[in-house]
Amino acid sequence: MQLERGTLDDTQNDDGAALDCGANRAVALQAELVRKTFIPSGSPRIWKPFRTRRKQKEATTAAAAGTIVKSYLRYEPAASFVVIVSVESNITYDSSGKHLLAPALEKIGVWHVRQVVCTKTLSPSVSSRGSSLFVNCVASSPSSLVASGYADGSIRIWDCDKGSCETTLNGHKGAVTALRYNKVGSLLASGSKDNDIILWDVVGETGLFRLRGHRDQITDLVFLDSGKKLVTSSKDKFLRVWDLETQHCMQIVSGHHSEIWSIDVDPDERYLVTGSADLELRLFYNVKHELMSGDKDRVATVRFSKSGNLLACQVAGKTVELFLVLDEVQSKREAKQRLKNRKKEKKSAKMEVEETENVEANHDTEGAGNTLVVTVPDVFKLLPTILVSKKICSISFCPVTPESSLASLALSLNNNLLEFYSIKRDGSEKTLSIKLERKLSIELEGHRSYVRSVTLSSDNSFLMSTSHNAVKIWNPSTGSCLKTIDSGYGLCGLIVPHNKYGIVGTKDGEIEIIDIDNGTCSEVVGAHGGSVRSIATIPNGNGFVTGSADHDVKFWEYINQKPGQDSKSLTILNVRTKKMNDDVLVVAVSPDAKYVAVALLDCTVKILFMDSFKIFLSLYGHKLPVLCMDISSDGDLIVTGSADKNLRIWGLDFGDCHKSIFAHAGSVMDVQFVHNTHYMFSVGKDHLLKYWDADKFELLLTLEGHHAAVWCLAVSNRGDFVVTGSHDRSIRHWDRTEEPFFIEEEKEKRLEEIFEAYMNDTFEDRHVPREELPEEGAVALAGKRTQETLTATDSIIDALEVAEVELKQIAKHEEEKARGKVAEFQPNLIMLGLSPSDYVLRALSNISTNDLEQTLLALPFSDALKLLSYTKDWTSNHDKVELVCRIVTILLQTHHSQLISTPSARPVLAVLKEIIYARVKECHDTLGFNLAAMDHLKQLMASRSDALFRDAKSKLVEIRSQQLKRLEARTETKTEKR
């Protein structure tokens, strides 16, 4: 069959749409579909032969009819820059104290404090990124491990030295809000918006149990009593103390009148401090509580220093209150001094009462002086307050205390800034004067506020972004900040041809001329009486058009030399002005410079002739004001995006509306055509970037990545990348790849995502009313049922079926061999040369440790019984004893009633009873022997070095300091008796 190409000039356009036609393409597609006959979906036990058959039929029809199969090139996220630290996340030091971990949206930046350099970035894989993958909290362990909690309820354990993700823990149904390691680093406790606390075994990479009892979001948690108890705080105004050995709530502590936002305990576990929205800090000591007045704002974070001598109280404002924590001897000294001062005040005061009353008052004073009571002000002494220019989001003490200071404190501010303070003692040790020094700050890279506009140069070599107080020039490929220029509140921007100057329209109605080469603002022109909302370049490159809230559309021309100046510098001149009937929101100029489009606050778009300003067309249809628009390169189409969440595609020849598309879940903030095509990109307040075909009115791609409203976008001239700016302060770079895709495939993917989201809601029982919990709390399983756990259950069932068939074939072969029929046994190729028992063990070993419990819970009883029969063979492998014990324990707990009532299960249980205990004892003895050998090697190494002398020296210093304190206490006692 001879196929006609028609009017197509190329099979690959510059905009990235690949057009393949003819039988070769169809036959290749058919061959690929035949090779992949069955495609497993993300949902369990669902296979899709029908979709494949339909595609085979379409491919065959295409081969027969010779129709054109159109493909597009995929865009994928390439880089994200600008953000130093997120507003909603906390910061923390690593165990060495050299690096600060600062969450930046979905990434975690590891900053070297002295060098002020981001040495590593802990980022999840590209396939798992999305708007829900936002780092909410981070916690560092005594080792190099770091735990991060995300908005989708997952927890990732990172190796900070390697920069790799060790494991992912899934258990929470809401965003993770609190993380805390125990002192050893073997246990991790997490709290979430689902009101649950989960205790995780970090070494075993699995969840131990779930604690339920709080009625609202968990805000903080802390370990007590060497990790045997856990104290949790919540927005329900209560503290709960959990006994981790018996897994129950042993105490409920009340006292706060509003939400408790933070708790912490000193290293010696003497004091537990809580902070809440009421104007007080509460100190819990032996279950009794005292009050300390705080700031007017709510207390956001309370943290003790590593040594326990300082307490920092971060208020939800611009201050951090510091308290010096005195030891027992010093606090008693303060209490005695307080009593002496009180006696002096009472003696010096003039009291006009009767003599009998004076005698009774003196007796009361003497009684009070004999019983010394240490109060909270005697232990916690208020120090100078840290006051910063912006709101503080999080604080963290450095675990390593410098020699010349008491502690180092890191602050994260809500203007994308990190600051470091050194707390030093000013004077002798007996005085309480403290000196605060700001050591350094990390502020060079990012904007202080959200990104309002982004503009690419004509050669795509650099990017200009505007914010509320600065204009920044970036390298879009590397993400490095080249220049920072102070400016006003920039709402829109434009780069002048030849890429030497930038034009910025501000909220104050001014136009700033930015000298890009020198990194300065060369001139500020008072252009409008209202904010400059939009700037559009004139295609001939001689000027630009501005639209403002003062109802004016102004036309400007470039003048290369200022009058009265010798050096050449760009200036602008207003040549024409058009007064409109309402606020101008957006302006756009057609490629032939024949028309200018003006979007007004009255929801209409006026198309004017450039030369005469006469109205050519009026576009009606949007229900809310138009916030963005663009005209295609050929001048045929104009697209408008509105606050009514719709995109409308209009013909510029007659002004007819070709299509109205419900584009975003929020207002459409920006839209732009790809050069020389009818493909376009749009962004909105739903955090999404979308790729459209304006001819077919089809959604091609939905790109997730931003975590807040996306304000602006810029498309390169060749369409090979897109840059977006967002309210989350990030600038993201999206690259076009060589991977083709088809519209129908993307539609089916979106339907699958909707189906999987529905399945996840079903798994998590989000639409089922929550059961009432008892006052003392409850214990539940740590994991949660997901698509991965059900898929793993399917793999186990399939492995059991294949192994059962193989065992029957082996038995049949043995019978034939016994009868004298000698034939070579042909094993199943699916089993990869493994025995049936090893094949089932391989399927179990591939399951994540965290998902094993939920995977086995979904097994039917018949399959669980088959699985138990294989476990006795696996115990001979010493490496799998722990896995076998977990499997047997879970299955016995789950199917206990059925197992004891099933006669066929008794022989299996009897064999396991004998084998399991013996194998576990062997492993226990081996581990004990190895630990003893390592301890012996440690003693040998210590005997060959001077480590013992160093330990003895530190012990001697400690003993001398204790003796000195006792001597001071005795001296003070003798002085008082005299």
Secondary structure, DSSP 4 states (H G I P E B T S, - for coil): -PPP-TT---SB-TTSEEEEESHHHHHHHHHHHHHT---B-SSTT-B-HHHHHHHHHHHHHHHHHT-EEEEEEEEEEEEEES-SS-SSS--EE-TTSSEEEEEETTEEEEEETTTTEEEEEE---GGG-STT--EEEEEE-SSSEEEEEETTSEEEEEETTTTEEEEEEE--SS-EEEEEE-SSSSEEEEEETTSEEEEEETTTTEEEEEEE--SS-EEEEEEETTTTEEEEEETTS-EEEEETTTTEEEEEE---SS-EEEEEE-TTS--EEEEESSSEEEEEETTEEEEEE--SSPEEEEEE-SSSSEEEEEESSSEEEEEEE--HHHHHHHHHHHHHHHHHHHHHS---S-HHHHHHHHHHHHHHHHS----HHHHEEE-PPEE-SS-EEEEEE-SS--TTSSEEEEEEETTTEEEEEEEEE-S-TTS--EEEEEEEEE-SSS-SS---EEEE-TTSS-EEEE-SSEEEEE-TTT--EEEEEE-S-EEEEEEPTTSSEEEEEETTSEEEEEETTTTEEEEEEE--SS-EEEEEE-TTSSEEEEEETTSEEEEEEEESS-TT-SS---EEEEEEEEE-SS-EEEEEE-TTSSEEEEEETTS-EEEEETTT--EEEEE---SS-EEEEEE-TTSSEEEEEETTSEEEEEETTT--EEEEEE--SS-EEEEEEPTTSSEEEEEETTS-EEEEETTTTEEEEEE---SS-EEEEEE-TTSSEEEEEETTS-EEEEEEEEEEE-HHHHHHHHHHHHHHHHHHHHHHTTTSPPPPPPTT-EEE-S----HHHHHHHHHHHHHHHHHHHHHHHHHHHHHHHHTT--------GGGTT--HHHHHHHHHHTS-GGGHHHHHHTS-HHHHHHHHHHHHHHTTSGGGHHHHHHHHHHHHHHSHHHHHT-GGGHHHHHHHHHHHHHHHHHHHHHHHHHHHHHHHHHHHHHHTSSHHHHHHHHHHHHHHHHHHHHHHHHHHHHHHH-
